[in-house]
């Protein structure tokens, strides 16, 4: 399950497809001398490839009339984790502006090491093993402003991982990157003069380990973390996790999450910036999950369980510590046969 208001992603080439040895790193690539910039956009129920439309502008392939600007180089106004603060600005036909990677503390841009081994590519260095930098692979929507100046700000958290860059396990080549992340806060109802958000939504996550399904306070650390107890994390690829120190035989970045969404809590803040502010909780939504086995219960060949949203509980706050609850919304599923078989008559199944 993903909870995302929108994002832009960029795909990079494997360095093995760009004339370098097959070490596992990502590279910029050129086609007929031009830099390949493969971008996709997801927003407001639409998703698709971005098609160049003049200098530093794009259109969605199924064009709804949006103007999409690539903000980079001398035009940069954002401040984010990308090596050169790239961002994207989308303007709809009604004048509403959506920013992806506006930054300024939102942690909305997730990066990965990318090599620019050819002259004219970002990060280029004549010494190929040094020709890399942190480049954005996902720019999350972090700012929306309508024509009346009403503003929404989205904030995120990222998940770090490491790999042995340039297929080298010696010191100096262990490199961090953002393997995933999550929406952590929404701010809106800003005052016209002080920039203070009078309304917020806090979004919390918990580990996607089995103990946390019934006990959300379980941290699943130490002897219960993914490396030490992979059986407690059935849908997390524990073998792809590397730390900043210790052994690491992973030679390419990989992208996955070890967290799941747990609660969304809305707040109203009365007061002004610089003065006394009273904070009042309004609603809280709690997401319950299970990990059902997608195989037939009578099968001796079980697959790894899948994370399944099975209920949503809503509470309204009478005071900050007292609530009234609504009946839970529950989701049931059944196993269904897929279209291919494996060994004998064993069907691949999906819980849906």
TORKOL-4160 file (C-alpha; in steps of 0.2 Angstrom, whole numbers, padded with zeros to 4 digits, m for minus):
352
<pt num="1" X="0000" Y="0000" Z="0000"/>
<pt num="2" X="0006" Y="0017" Z="m0005"/>
<pt num="3" X="0000" Y="0034" Z="0002"/>
<pt num="4" X="0006" Y="0047" Z="m0010"/>
<pt num="5" X="m0001" Y="0063" Z="m0016"/>
<pt num="6" X="0010" Y="0063" Z="m0032"/>
<pt num="7" X="0028" Y="0061" Z="m0038"/>
<pt num="8" X="0040" Y="0062" Z="m0053"/>
<pt num="9" X="0052" Y="0048" Z="m0056"/>
<pt num="10" X="0067" Y="0046" Z="m0067"/>
<pt num="11" X="0074" Y="0030" Z="m0074"/>
<pt num="12" X="0093" Y="0028" Z="m0076"/>
<pt num="13" X="0102" Y="0016" Z="m0087"/>
<pt num="14" X="0113" Y="0001" Z="m0080"/>
<pt num="15" X="0131" Y="0006" Z="m0083"/>
<pt num="16" X="0133" Y="m0011" Z="m0091"/>
<pt num="17" X="0122" Y="m0004" Z="m0105"/>
<pt num="18" X="0132" Y="0012" Z="m0106"/>
<pt num="19" X="0149" Y="0004" Z="m0111"/>
<pt num="20" X="0155" Y="0000" Z="m0094"/>
<pt num="21" X="0159" Y="m0017" Z="m0086"/>
<pt num="22" X="0144" Y="m0025" Z="m0078"/>
<pt num="23" X="0147" Y="m0019" Z="m0060"/>
<pt num="24" X="0129" Y="m0015" Z="m0055"/>
<pt num="25" X="0129" Y="0004" Z="m0054"/>
<pt num="26" X="0117" Y="0016" Z="m0063"/>
<pt num="27" X="0123" Y="0028" Z="m0076"/>
<pt num="28" X="0117" Y="0043" Z="m0087"/>
<pt num="29" X="0115" Y="0038" Z="m0105"/>
<pt num="30" X="0115" Y="0047" Z="m0122"/>
<pt num="31" X="0106" Y="0044" Z="m0138"/>
<pt num="32" X="0113" Y="0052" Z="m0153"/>
<pt num="33" X="0123" Y="0063" Z="m0143"/>
<pt num="34" X="0108" Y="0069" Z="m0132"/>
<pt num="35" X="0106" Y="0065" Z="m0114"/>
<pt num="36" X="0092" Y="0053" Z="m0111"/>
<pt num="37" X="0080" Y="0060" Z="m0098"/>
<pt num="38" X="0067" Y="0046" Z="m0094"/>
<pt num="39" X="0053" Y="0054" Z="m0083"/>
<pt num="40" X="0036" Y="0048" Z="m0077"/>
<pt num="41" X="0023" Y="0058" Z="m0068"/>
<pt num="42" X="0009" Y="0052" Z="m0056"/>
<pt num="43" X="m0004" Y="0065" Z="m0050"/>
<pt num="44" X="m0023" Y="0066" Z="m0047"/>
<pt num="45" X="m0027" Y="0049" Z="m0054"/>
<pt num="46" X="m0016" Y="0052" Z="m0070"/>
<pt num="47" X="0001" Y="0043" Z="m0073"/>
<pt num="48" X="0012" Y="0042" Z="m0088"/>
<pt num="49" X="0028" Y="0047" Z="m0097"/>
<pt num="50" X="0034" Y="0065" Z="m0099"/>
<pt num="51" X="0037" Y="0070" Z="m0117"/>
<pt num="52" X="0049" Y="0084" Z="m0120"/>
<pt num="53" X="0040" Y="0100" Z="m0126"/>
<pt num="54" X="0053" Y="0113" Z="m0130"/>
<pt num="55" X="0068" Y="0118" Z="m0119"/>
<pt num="56" X="0065" Y="0112" Z="m0101"/>
<pt num="57" X="0047" Y="0109" Z="m0103"/>
<pt num="58" X="0037" Y="0093" Z="m0104"/>
<pt num="59" X="0019" Y="0087" Z="m0107"/>
<pt num="60" X="0011" Y="0071" Z="m0100"/>
<pt num="61" X="0009" Y="0058" Z="m0115"/>
<pt num="62" X="m0010" Y="0059" Z="m0112"/>
<pt num="63" X="m0010" Y="0078" Z="m0111"/>
<pt num="64" X="m0023" Y="0086" Z="m0100"/>
<pt num="65" X="m0016" Y="0103" Z="m0104"/>
<pt num="66" X="m0004" Y="0104" Z="m0090"/>
<pt num="67" X="0012" Y="0114" Z="m0091"/>
<pt num="68" X="0027" Y="0105" Z="m0083"/>
<pt num="69" X="0044" Y="0114" Z="m0081"/>
<pt num="70" X="0060" Y="0106" Z="m0077"/>
<pt num="71" X="0069" Y="0118" Z="m0065"/>
<pt num="72" X="0087" Y="0115" Z="m0065"/>
<pt num="73" X="0104" Y="0124" Z="m0068"/>
<pt num="74" X="0102" Y="0143" Z="m0067"/>
<pt num="75" X="0084" Y="0142" Z="m0064"/>
<pt num="76" X="0085" Y="0133" Z="m0048"/>
<pt num="77" X="0074" Y="0140" Z="m0034"/>
<pt num="78" X="0072" Y="0124" Z="m0024"/>
<pt num="79" X="0084" Y="0117" Z="m0011"/>
<pt num="80" X="0084" Y="0098" Z="m0009"/>
<pt num="81" X="0094" Y="0083" Z="m0008"/>
<pt num="82" X="0098" Y="0081" Z="m0027"/>
<pt num="83" X="0116" Y="0086" Z="m0032"/>
<pt num="84" X="0110" Y="0101" Z="m0042"/>
<pt num="85" X="0093" Y="0104" Z="m0033"/>
<pt num="86" X="0083" Y="0099" Z="m0048"/>
<pt num="87" X="0064" Y="0101" Z="m0046"/>
<pt num="88" X="0048" Y="0101" Z="m0057"/>
<pt num="89" X="0034" Y="0113" Z="m0057"/>
<pt num="90" X="0017" Y="0109" Z="m0064"/>
<pt num="91" X="0004" Y="0122" Z="m0068"/>
<pt num="92" X="m0014" Y="0116" Z="m0072"/>
<pt num="93" X="m0026" Y="0125" Z="m0083"/>
<pt num="94" X="m0035" Y="0133" Z="m0068"/>
<pt num="95" X="m0018" Y="0141" Z="m0063"/>
<pt num="96" X="m0015" Y="0129" Z="m0048"/>
<pt num="97" X="0004" Y="0126" Z="m0046"/>
<pt num="98" X="0011" Y="0109" Z="m0040"/>
<pt num="99" X="0029" Y="0108" Z="m0035"/>
<pt num="100" X="0039" Y="0092" Z="m0035"/>
<pt num="101" X="0055" Y="0094" Z="m0025"/>
<pt num="102" X="0053" Y="0112" Z="m0019"/>
<pt num="103" X="0062" Y="0106" Z="m0004"/>
<pt num="104" X="0067" Y="0118" Z="0010"/>
<pt num="105" X="0066" Y="0104" Z="0023"/>
<pt num="106" X="0052" Y="0093" Z="0016"/>
<pt num="107" X="0064" Y="0078" Z="0012"/>
<pt num="108" X="0054" Y="0076" Z="m0004"/>
<pt num="109" X="0068" Y="0071" Z="m0015"/>
<pt num="110" X="0076" Y="0054" Z="m0014"/>
<pt num="111" X="0093" Y="0051" Z="m0022"/>
<pt num="112" X="0104" Y="0037" Z="m0028"/>
<pt num="113" X="0122" Y="0037" Z="m0035"/>
<pt num="114" X="0123" Y="0039" Z="m0054"/>
<pt num="115" X="0138" Y="0039" Z="m0065"/>
<pt num="116" X="0141" Y="0052" Z="m0079"/>
<pt num="117" X="0155" Y="0043" Z="m0088"/>
<pt num="118" X="0154" Y="0053" Z="m0104"/>
<pt num="119" X="0159" Y="0071" Z="m0106"/>
<pt num="120" X="0143" Y="0083" Z="m0105"/>
<pt num="121" X="0134" Y="0071" Z="m0093"/>
<pt num="122" X="0130" Y="0077" Z="m0075"/>
<pt num="123" X="0143" Y="0071" Z="m0063"/>
<pt num="124" X="0156" Y="0069" Z="m0076"/>
<pt num="125" X="0174" Y="0066" Z="m0071"/>
<pt num="126" X="0189" Y="0060" Z="m0082"/>
<pt num="127" X="0192" Y="0047" Z="m0070"/>
<pt num="128" X="0177" Y="0035" Z="m0072"/>
<pt num="129" X="0176" Y="0028" Z="m0055"/>
<pt num="130" X="0175" Y="0045" Z="m0048"/>
<pt num="131" X="0162" Y="0051" Z="m0061"/>
<pt num="132" X="0147" Y="0050" Z="m0050"/>
<pt num="133" X="0136" Y="0060" Z="m0038"/>
<pt num="134" X="0119" Y="0059" Z="m0029"/>
<pt num="135" X="0105" Y="0062" Z="m0042"/>
<pt num="136" X="0086" Y="0062" Z="m0039"/>
<pt num="137" X="0076" Y="0046" Z="m0044"/>
<pt num="138" X="0060" Y="0052" Z="m0036"/>
<pt num="139" X="0053" Y="0070" Z="m0033"/>
<pt num="140" X="0038" Y="0069" Z="m0022"/>
<pt num="141" X="0024" Y="0082" Z="m0022"/>
<pt num="142" X="0028" Y="0094" Z="m0008"/>
<pt num="143" X="0020" Y="0110" Z="m0012"/>
<pt num="144" X="0003" Y="0115" Z="m0020"/>
<pt num="145" X="m0003" Y="0134" Z="m0022"/>
<pt num="146" X="m0019" Y="0139" Z="m0030"/>
<pt num="147" X="m0023" Y="0156" Z="m0038"/>
<pt num="148" X="m0029" Y="0163" Z="m0021"/>
<pt num="149" X="m0013" Y="0159" Z="m0013"/>
<pt num="150" X="m0020" Y="0144" Z="m0002"/>
<pt num="151" X="m0005" Y="0132" Z="0001"/>
<pt num="152" X="m0003" Y="0114" Z="0005"/>
<pt num="153" X="0014" Y="0108" Z="0011"/>
<pt num="154" X="0019" Y="0089" Z="0011"/>
<pt num="155" X="0033" Y="0082" Z="0021"/>
<pt num="156" X="0042" Y="0065" Z="0020"/>
<pt num="157" X="0054" Y="0054" Z="0028"/>
<pt num="158" X="0067" Y="0043" Z="0018"/>
<pt num="159" X="0074" Y="0026" Z="0021"/>
<pt num="160" X="0093" Y="0024" Z="0019"/>
<pt num="161" X="0102" Y="0009" Z="0013"/>
<pt num="162" X="0120" Y="0006" Z="0007"/>
<pt num="163" X="0129" Y="m0003" Z="m0007"/>
<pt num="164" X="0147" Y="m0007" Z="m0012"/>
<pt num="165" X="0149" Y="0006" Z="m0027"/>
<pt num="166" X="0160" Y="0001" Z="m0042"/>
<pt num="167" X="0159" Y="m0017" Z="m0036"/>
<pt num="168" X="0172" Y="m0013" Z="m0023"/>
<pt num="169" X="0171" Y="m0018" Z="m0005"/>
<pt num="170" X="0186" Y="m0008" Z="0001"/>
<pt num="171" X="0185" Y="0008" Z="0011"/>
<pt num="172" X="0178" Y="0023" Z="0003"/>
<pt num="173" X="0166" Y="0014" Z="m0009"/>
<pt num="174" X="0152" Y="0010" Z="0003"/>
<pt num="175" X="0139" Y="0023" Z="m0002"/>
<pt num="176" X="0122" Y="0028" Z="0005"/>
<pt num="177" X="0106" Y="0031" Z="m0005"/>
<pt num="178" X="0087" Y="0032" Z="m0002"/>
<pt num="179" X="0079" Y="0015" Z="m0005"/>
<pt num="180" X="0062" Y="0022" Z="m0001"/>
<pt num="181" X="0052" Y="0033" Z="0011"/>
<pt num="182" X="0035" Y="0039" Z="0016"/>
<pt num="183" X="0023" Y="0054" Z="0018"/>
<pt num="184" X="0025" Y="0060" Z="0036"/>
<pt num="185" X="0015" Y="0076" Z="0037"/>
<pt num="186" X="0003" Y="0087" Z="0028"/>
<pt num="187" X="0001" Y="0106" Z="0032"/>
<pt num="188" X="m0012" Y="0118" Z="0026"/>
<pt num="189" X="m0023" Y="0132" Z="0032"/>
<pt num="190" X="m0009" Y="0144" Z="0032"/>
<pt num="191" X="m0011" Y="0162" Z="0038"/>
<pt num="192" X="m0009" Y="0176" Z="0025"/>
<pt num="193" X="0004" Y="0185" Z="0035"/>
<pt num="194" X="0014" Y="0174" Z="0046"/>
<pt num="195" X="0015" Y="0158" Z="0036"/>
<pt num="196" X="0008" Y="0148" Z="0051"/>
<pt num="197" X="m0001" Y="0131" Z="0047"/>
<pt num="198" X="m0017" Y="0131" Z="0057"/>
<pt num="199" X="m0021" Y="0113" Z="0051"/>
<pt num="200" X="m0010" Y="0098" Z="0050"/>
<pt num="201" X="m0011" Y="0079" Z="0047"/>
<pt num="202" X="0002" Y="0068" Z="0055"/>
<pt num="203" X="0006" Y="0052" Z="0047"/>
<pt num="204" X="0015" Y="0038" Z="0057"/>
<pt num="205" X="0023" Y="0021" Z="0051"/>
<pt num="206" X="0028" Y="0006" Z="0060"/>
<pt num="207" X="0040" Y="m0009" Z="0055"/>
<pt num="208" X="0032" Y="m0021" Z="0043"/>
<pt num="209" X="0037" Y="m0036" Z="0054"/>
<pt num="210" X="0025" Y="m0049" Z="0060"/>
<pt num="211" X="0026" Y="m0044" Z="0078"/>
<pt num="212" X="0020" Y="m0026" Z="0074"/>
<pt num="213" X="0004" Y="m0033" Z="0066"/>
<pt num="214" X="m0003" Y="m0036" Z="0083"/>
<pt num="215" X="0008" Y="m0025" Z="0093"/>
<pt num="216" X="0012" Y="m0008" Z="0084"/>
<pt num="217" X="0024" Y="m0003" Z="0097"/>
<pt num="218" X="0036" Y="m0018" Z="0093"/>
<pt num="219" X="0052" Y="m0011" Z="0086"/>
<pt num="220" X="0059" Y="m0027" Z="0079"/>
<pt num="221" X="0077" Y="m0022" Z="0082"/>
<pt num="222" X="0092" Y="m0031" Z="0087"/>
<pt num="223" X="0089" Y="m0049" Z="0087"/>
<pt num="224" X="0073" Y="m0046" Z="0078"/>
<pt num="225" X="0079" Y="m0035" Z="0064"/>
<pt num="226" X="0078" Y="m0040" Z="0046"/>
<pt num="227" X="0096" Y="m0047" Z="0045"/>
<pt num="228" X="0095" Y="m0056" Z="0061"/>
<pt num="229" X="0077" Y="m0063" Z="0059"/>
<pt num="230" X="0072" Y="m0062" Z="0041"/>
<pt num="231" X="0057" Y="m0074" Z="0045"/>
<pt num="232" X="0049" Y="m0060" Z="0055"/>
<pt num="233" X="0050" Y="m0049" Z="0039"/>
<pt num="234" X="0043" Y="m0060" Z="0025"/>
<pt num="235" X="0040" Y="m0046" Z="0012"/>
<pt num="236" X="0057" Y="m0037" Z="0015"/>
<pt num="237" X="0072" Y="m0043" Z="0006"/>
<pt num="238" X="0084" Y="m0044" Z="0020"/>
<pt num="239" X="0099" Y="m0049" Z="0010"/>
<pt num="240" X="0098" Y="m0033" Z="0001"/>
<pt num="241" X="0101" Y="m0023" Z="0017"/>
<pt num="242" X="0118" Y="m0016" Z="0020"/>
<pt num="243" X="0124" Y="m0004" Z="0034"/>
<pt num="244" X="0137" Y="0010" Z="0033"/>
<pt num="245" X="0149" Y="m0003" Z="0041"/>
<pt num="246" X="0152" Y="m0021" Z="0041"/>
<pt num="247" X="0151" Y="m0034" Z="0026"/>
<pt num="248" X="0142" Y="m0029" Z="0011"/>
<pt num="249" X="0141" Y="m0039" Z="m0005"/>
<pt num="250" X="0128" Y="m0029" Z="m0014"/>
<pt num="251" X="0135" Y="m0021" Z="m0029"/>
<pt num="252" X="0119" Y="m0011" Z="m0035"/>
<pt num="253" X="0106" Y="m0001" Z="m0027"/>
<pt num="254" X="0089" Y="m0009" Z="m0023"/>
<pt num="255" X="0072" Y="0000" Z="m0019"/>
<pt num="256" X="0060" Y="m0007" Z="m0005"/>
<pt num="257" X="0053" Y="m0002" Z="0011"/>
<pt num="258" X="0053" Y="m0010" Z="0028"/>
<pt num="259" X="0039" Y="0002" Z="0035"/>
<pt num="260" X="0020" Y="0002" Z="0034"/>
<pt num="261" X="0008" Y="0015" Z="0037"/>
<pt num="262" X="m0001" Y="0014" Z="0054"/>
<pt num="263" X="m0010" Y="0030" Z="0059"/>
<pt num="264" X="m0016" Y="0047" Z="0052"/>
<pt num="265" X="m0020" Y="0060" Z="0065"/>
<pt num="266" X="m0028" Y="0077" Z="0060"/>
<pt num="267" X="m0025" Y="0093" Z="0071"/>
<pt num="268" X="m0031" Y="0111" Z="0072"/>
<pt num="269" X="m0019" Y="0124" Z="0079"/>
<pt num="270" X="m0027" Y="0140" Z="0086"/>
<pt num="271" X="m0016" Y="0155" Z="0088"/>
<pt num="272" X="m0002" Y="0163" Z="0079"/>
<pt num="273" X="0016" Y="0161" Z="0076"/>
<pt num="274" X="0026" Y="0169" Z="0090"/>
<pt num="275" X="0012" Y="0168" Z="0102"/>
<pt num="276" X="0003" Y="0155" Z="0112"/>
<pt num="277" X="m0004" Y="0141" Z="0101"/>
<pt num="278" X="m0017" Y="0128" Z="0107"/>
<pt num="279" X="m0017" Y="0111" Z="0098"/>
<pt num="280" X="m0032" Y="0101" Z="0096"/>
<pt num="281" X="m0034" Y="0083" Z="0089"/>
<pt num="282" X="m0049" Y="0081" Z="0077"/>
<pt num="283" X="m0048" Y="0063" Z="0070"/>
<pt num="284" X="m0037" Y="0048" Z="0070"/>
<pt num="285" X="m0037" Y="0034" Z="0057"/>
<pt num="286" X="m0028" Y="0018" Z="0062"/>
<pt num="287" X="m0024" Y="0005" Z="0048"/>
<pt num="288" X="m0024" Y="m0013" Z="0052"/>
<pt num="289" X="m0014" Y="m0026" Z="0042"/>
<pt num="290" X="m0012" Y="m0044" Z="0041"/>
<pt num="291" X="0000" Y="m0055" Z="0031"/>
<pt num="292" X="m0010" Y="m0069" Z="0023"/>
<pt num="293" X="m0002" Y="m0083" Z="0014"/>
<pt num="294" X="m0007" Y="m0082" Z="m0005"/>
<pt num="295" X="m0007" Y="m0101" Z="m0007"/>
<pt num="296" X="m0021" Y="m0112" Z="m0004"/>
<pt num="297" X="m0022" Y="m0117" Z="0014"/>
<pt num="298" X="m0021" Y="m0135" Z="0010"/>
<pt num="299" X="m0005" Y="m0133" Z="m0001"/>
<pt num="300" X="0012" Y="m0139" Z="0006"/>
<pt num="301" X="0021" Y="m0126" Z="m0005"/>
<pt num="302" X="0017" Y="m0110" Z="0004"/>
<pt num="303" X="0024" Y="m0093" Z="m0003"/>
<pt num="304" X="0029" Y="m0079" Z="0007"/>
<pt num="305" X="0015" Y="m0069" Z="0015"/>
<pt num="306" X="0009" Y="m0053" Z="0007"/>
<pt num="307" X="0005" Y="m0037" Z="0017"/>
<pt num="308" X="m0014" Y="m0034" Z="0017"/>
<pt num="309" X="m0024" Y="m0019" Z="0023"/>
<pt num="310" X="m0038" Y="m0028" Z="0032"/>
<pt num="311" X="m0046" Y="m0014" Z="0042"/>
<pt num="312" X="m0048" Y="0005" Z="0045"/>
<pt num="313" X="m0053" Y="0012" Z="0062"/>
<pt num="314" X="m0059" Y="0030" Z="0064"/>
<pt num="315" X="m0059" Y="0039" Z="0081"/>
<pt num="316" X="m0066" Y="0057" Z="0083"/>
<pt num="317" X="m0058" Y="0067" Z="0098"/>
<pt num="318" X="m0069" Y="0074" Z="0111"/>
<pt num="319" X="m0054" Y="0081" Z="0120"/>
<pt num="320" X="m0035" Y="0077" Z="0116"/>
<pt num="321" X="m0037" Y="0062" Z="0127"/>
<pt num="322" X="m0055" Y="0056" Z="0125"/>
<pt num="323" X="m0062" Y="0049" Z="0109"/>
<pt num="324" X="m0078" Y="0042" Z="0101"/>
<pt num="325" X="m0076" Y="0028" Z="0089"/>
<pt num="326" X="m0085" Y="0024" Z="0072"/>
<pt num="327" X="m0088" Y="0006" Z="0067"/>
<pt num="328" X="m0072" Y="m0001" Z="0058"/>
<pt num="329" X="m0071" Y="m0003" Z="0040"/>
<pt num="330" X="m0065" Y="m0021" Z="0036"/>
<pt num="331" X="m0058" Y="m0029" Z="0020"/>
<pt num="332" X="m0059" Y="m0047" Z="0017"/>
<pt num="333" X="m0050" Y="m0057" Z="0003"/>
<pt num="334" X="m0051" Y="m0073" Z="m0006"/>
<pt num="335" X="m0037" Y="m0083" Z="m0015"/>
<pt num="336" X="m0038" Y="m0084" Z="m0034"/>
<pt num="337" X="m0029" Y="m0095" Z="m0046"/>
<pt num="338" X="m0017" Y="m0086" Z="m0058"/>
<pt num="339" X="m0015" Y="m0090" Z="m0076"/>
<pt num="340" X="0001" Y="m0101" Z="m0075"/>
<pt num="341" X="0006" Y="m0116" Z="m0066"/>
<pt num="342" X="0023" Y="m0121" Z="m0058"/>
<pt num="343" X="0026" Y="m0139" Z="m0053"/>
<pt num="344" X="0013" Y="m0151" Z="m0058"/>
<pt num="345" X="m0004" Y="m0144" Z="m0054"/>
<pt num="346" X="0002" Y="m0131" Z="m0042"/>
<pt num="347" X="m0006" Y="m0114" Z="m0046"/>
<pt num="348" X="0002" Y="m0098" Z="m0043"/>
<pt num="349" X="m0010" Y="m0089" Z="m0032"/>
<pt num="350" X="m0014" Y="m0071" Z="m0027"/>
<pt num="351" X="m0024" Y="m0065" Z="m0012"/>
<pt num="352" X="m0036" Y="m0051" Z="m0018"/>
